[in-house]
Amino acid sequence: MLNISNNQLNKKVDLTTFESGKEIFNKNYYKALNKFLFVFAFLGFILLFLPWTQNITGKGLVTTLTPDQRPQTIQSQIPGRIEQWFVKEGDYVKKGDTILRISEVKSDYFDNRLIERTNDQISAKLSSVSAYQGKVQALERQVQALKQERGLKIVQSKNKLLQSKLKVKSDSINFEAAKTNLKIAEKQFDRTEILQKEGLKAVVDVEQKRLKLQETQSKLIAQENKLLASKNEILNSELELTRIGATFTDKISKAQSDMYTAKSNGYDAKAQVSKLENSNSNYKIRNGLLYVTSPQNGYINKAIKDGIGGTFKEGESLVGIMPEKYDLAVETYVRPIDLPLLHIGEKVRVQFDGWPAIVFSGWPNASYGTYGAKVVAIENFISNNGKYRVLLAPDETDNTWPTAIRVGSGAKTIALLEDVPIWFELWRQLNSFPPNYYQPEGSKKEKSDIKK
């Protein structure tokens, strides 16, 4: 009944005299409600002073602890064409097992006798190297013979020059003797002519002396010519000595030039041999790459390139493989504002997808279905999602992680920080303040030691 009119019926009629009024208006409902509200407020007030563990939550994925244990794809180092598959998805393979066979798609490697022909080229080039070495040795012997011949020729020319000098000396002495004979002959002629005029000598004697004088003059001229010829012999010997040096220098230089050319050609042939050997080795290795093998023990996840006859480029993924043995880990991402609060060795709680959990992030001891972990690595560069990547490993002191977890499944993480009252945490959350910044005890001790 609504008392909205000016004529208030409840003041004129006593409703408690009725049976229904007696049942309703004689009960004090507000007293029970007041008691409930008082008890609830008292418990809420006490609850505000209970301890609460500050935390940093994040989402991540299950991964492996080391990079070599993570799922990977197998690529081919060379382009090719798929010819035959030896496995199917889900098969277990060991390290070195053949996964598929491919064939060449480049025309440079179509020849089935490519390695054999390359070996023939190497043999031919090695023979060329030997021939050049023989030519170099022959030229070296030629140069040595020319040097010996030059030495002998020079000695011979020097001896001839010495002989010419001695002959000049001898001819000069004979020339001086001829001049002396001429003087004597002139004096004898003069005396004979004077004696003939005085009547002491006959005309015949004068004529004989004149003849002897002329013969002596002739001998003087002949001796002078002989002396000049001997001097010319000296000049010729010196010229011959110079010519021998120039001639043999030219011959030796030409032989040495041929020798150096042969050496250069030999070195070029050796370089070609090395290049061919390198190509031959590459061909052998390339033939081994026609069979794509497993890099480690594991399970074939997925064939990325399907079918037979499909072509692919070098480095293109062909098949995915999951390692047989791996150590599970969780990679989670935290906000940049929370990154200074995390340190190596921090305790973290992890909730895996598919494992239901009753989680009280601030009361880790009252949480069920979460597992212990610890921080093993913190990325120093921000990820594409604007957060920093943190790698977590299982905590040996906590419960063992479920064996059915697979790499790639989702996970939620809770990093545990300081213990604070609940009222403080509510106040922090309402004001959007970050958790209290703190350092592990070990870091504090190290800092204090550094200050000292």
ABEGO torsion letter per residue (X at the ends): XBBABABBAAAABBAAABAAAAAAAABBAAAAAAAAAAAAAAAAAAAAABBBBBBBBBBBBBBBABAAABBBBBBBABBBBBABBABBBGBBBBBGBBABBBBBABAAAABAAAAAAAAAAAAAAAAAAAAAAAAAAAAAAAAAAAAAAAAAAAAAAAAAAAAAAAAAAAAAAAAAAAAAAAAAAAAAAAAAAAAAAAGABBAAAAAAAAAAAAAAAAAAAAAAAAAAAAAAAAAAAAAAAAAAAAAAAAAAAAAAAAAAAAAAAAAAAAAAAAAAAAAAAAAAAAAAAABBBBABBEBBABBABBEBGBBBBBGBBABBBBBABBBBBBBBBBBAAAAAABBBGBBBBBBBBGBBBBBBAABAAABBGBBBBBBABBBABBBAAGBBBBBBBBBAABBBBBAABBBGBBBBBBBBBBBBBAAAAAAAAAAGBBBBBBBBAAAAAAAAAAAX
